[in-house]
Amino acid sequence: MLTLEASVRLARGTRLQYDAVRQRWVLLGPERMLVLDDMARLIVERSSEHPTIGTLCDALAAEFDAPLATIQADVLALFTCMTQRGFLHHA
């Protein structure tokens, strides 16, 4: 289970890429693809800049002037889904 103290990274063989055919950002992994909306893409991109999910959430809440608890719940849900589908690994 992911916590705010965990860190995440893209799983081996997974990359963030712009798909010109779909005109969308996607996560590509071995034999799988996940289409991302703009906010999911931003969160995935920014995750590498922060040592933990909690620090990422703090930065996003400050940048978007949004409630921290809402950001935390949304980011944890997104990363949990991506981890279960094999796009992310956590430590």
Secondary structure, DSSP 8 states (H G I E B T S, - for coil): ---TT--EEE-TT-EEEEETTTTEEEEEETTEEEEE-HHHHHHHHHHTTSSSHHHHHHHHHHHHT--HHHHHHHHHHHHHHHHHTTSEEE-
